[in-house]
Every structure is written in structure tokens, then in C-alpha cells.
Amino acid sequence: MSDGYSVTQDGAIARLTFERPDMGNLLTLAMLRDIAKDVREAGADPSINAMVVRGAGDDFCKGRDPAGAPEGKPTTALEMREALIEPILGVYSAIRDAEIPVITGVQGLANGLGCGITAISDVTIAADNARFAMPEMRANLPPTLAMLAHLDRIPPKSLLGMVYSTDTIDVDRAVSIGLVSEVVPLAELDASVEGLLEKLAGYERASVATCKTYLKSAKKADYPTANDLAGNMLSVVLSSRK
């Protein structure tokens, strides 16, 4: 755990909350390194069925905090990758590699890194006031890291449209391109997120984990391979029950 966010366990649910509401929940590089570690630990914990990521206050996450840059300015590409890029990639890979689903509940602005975390999560329930943007090209920075998070979540033309325009999209557009799973009124966001978490907590962990693992593997496979994998994985789960 680090200053600026918290991680708690509530029964079979791990809760990660960004806690810098006065700063739009901007995330520092130090926070990102710790968050990746916490997500990996929760994802491998046999007592946890799901993790939920929320942002305190009016906005989910406005992106990376530029004030949290490392001491000593990196100069080479290798130094920049290690200091500035690996912490972000670490969070994305931790969420994708987690055995359990990572759920995001989004209100207000999800900007840059916040949009990427939304995209790479497994399920997103968003309030009707949610907005999403990748503004990096305004500073001539190609947002390849944010694009990575969206890569197999939204169509390529929608992705490049967001990247090149840098426009903020509303929640209706976000759900239409697959960035968001479900839209609810802001007043109902907490209840909707908790309703899904309650269901996930009540399932067997093996069944929850199998669904995520199968989808991740099958979408990259041809149909015969996906067919065999579906049968094999279900057979393993069924045979493990007494």
C-alpha cells in the first residue's frame, strides 16, 4: 500500500481505491509500482474471487501525476523505459494477468492512464456522467501505452479516432465501442458495482478464474482450438468437484 490509495480485503473481494480526490486521483510512478504489486498479490490469492478498482470523489482518475517524476532526468531510451514506462506497463500486465476479474466502477473523468485502466479491466460499470479521453497527442506524445490497454477492447478505428482527435467521449459513445460494459445513473453506481461483486463473491473461485482464462486464450485461437479449450477447461472444473 502507498500514500494516495488503499487496498483492503472484504471477504472474497479485494478493493483498490484511489484516494487523491482533490487532485483527480492522479497516480504517481511510485504509486503505480505499488499498485502493480498489490494487484498481482490479490490476483494470486486463493481466497479472493475479484478485485474492484474505484476512485474517490468526483473523478475516477485523471491520469499520471507529472509531479511524481523520478529524481534525475532520464536521458537514454533505456533509462526512460525503466523510470517512466515500466511502472505503467506493470499495472496493465498485472490486471490482465490476474487470475481473477478486475472490475472498474467509473464516475467523472477517466483520462489518459485512467482511461487505460478502465479499458484493460475485465468489466466496467460507468456512471452516466463518466467521460473518457486520451489527450497525449496534444503534447506530441504517441500514447502507445494507453493504446496497448485498449488494443483488444475497442475497434481499431475507434481507438485511432480517440488518439488522433484527443476528444473526450461521453459514456454513451464509450459503451457503443465496448470501452464500458454497462451505464447506470450516478446515484446507482455504487449499488450496481456492489451487486456484481456480491455475485462474484458467491461463485466458486475456480469457475470465476476459468471464465477469464478461457476468454483470454480463446480469442487469440482458431475455432477448433477454442472448441477444444472450452471442453477441456470445463472438464477440469467439473472433475475437481467432489
PEDA-V181620 format. One record per residue. N is the residue number from 0. D_FIRST is the distance of its C-alpha to the first C-alpha in Angstrom with 2 decimals. Layout:
n: {N/N}
d_first: {D_FIRST/D_FIRST}
This chain:
n: {0/1/2/3/4/5/6/7/8/9/10/11/12/13/14/15/16/17/18/19/20/21/22/23/24/25/26/27/28/29/30/31/32/33/34/35/36/37/38/39/40/41/42/43/44/45/46/47/48/49/50/51/52/53/54/55/56/57/58/59/60/61/62/63/64/65/66/67/68/69/70/71/72/73/74/75/76/77/78/79/80/81/82/83/84/85/86/87/88/89/90/91/92/93/94/95/96/97/98/99/100/101/102/103/104/105/106/107/108/109/110/111/112/113/114/115/116/117/118/119/120/121/122/123/124/125/126/127/128/129/130/131/132/133/134/135/136/137/138/139/140/141/142/143/144/145/146/147/148/149/150/151/152/153/154/155/156/157/158/159/160/161/162/163/164/165/166/167/168/169/170/171/172/173/174/175/176/177/178/179/180/181/182/183/184/185/186/187/188/189/190/191/192/193/194/195/196/197/198/199/200/201/202/203/204/205/206/207/208/209/210/211/212/213/214/215/216/217/218/219/220/221/222/223/224/225/226/227/228/229/230/231/232/233/234/235/236/237/238/239/240/241}
d_first: {0.00/3.78/7.08/8.81/7.03/5.98/6.45/9.36/12.42/15.81/18.45/18.75/16.48/12.76/11.76/9.54/10.57/10.98/11.63/13.98/17.20/19.41/18.68/18.96/15.25/15.81/13.10/13.07/13.42/10.52/8.27/10.41/10.06/6.36/7.36/10.38/9.06/7.29/10.60/12.68/11.58/12.21/15.31/16.75/16.22/19.79/18.96/17.34/19.89/18.03/14.90/15.34/13.93/15.05/15.30/15.99/19.44/22.32/20.84/18.53/17.62/20.12/18.87/17.54/17.53/20.38/19.51/16.51/19.03/18.98/21.38/24.75/26.01/26.12/29.74/30.35/29.29/27.42/25.53/24.69/23.54/21.21/19.80/19.93/20.39/18.50/14.98/16.53/18.49/15.54/13.98/17.53/18.37/15.33/16.38/20.00/19.75/17.82/20.44/19.66/20.23/17.62/18.97/18.65/20.11/21.30/23.03/24.42/23.80/21.97/22.87/22.66/19.21/18.76/22.05/21.05/18.02/20.51/23.09/21.31/19.94/22.43/23.48/23.30/24.68/25.42/26.95/30.36/29.16/26.73/27.60/26.64/27.42/27.17/28.63/28.13/31.86/32.72/31.61/33.27/30.02/30.49/27.36/27.46/23.72/23.87/27.17/25.65/23.34/26.53/28.86/29.72/28.66/31.36/34.89/35.46/37.69/35.19/32.47/34.78/36.02/32.60/31.99/35.42/35.94/32.45/33.43/31.11/31.96/31.95/30.65/34.11/34.29/30.78/31.78/35.13/33.70/31.12/27.95/27.47/28.37/29.44/30.12/30.22/31.01/28.14/28.97/28.58/25.33/23.14/25.90/26.39/22.80/22.69/26.08/25.00/21.95/24.37/26.64/24.06/22.92/26.62/27.40/27.40/24.41/26.92/28.66/25.59/24.49/28.13/28.53/25.76/26.95/30.53/30.10/28.22/31.02/34.02/33.75/34.29/37.18/40.84/42.13/43.60/40.39/38.33/41.04/40.80/37.03/37.08/39.60/38.00/34.50/35.95/38.25/35.46/33.64/36.96/38.05/34.89/35.77/38.01}
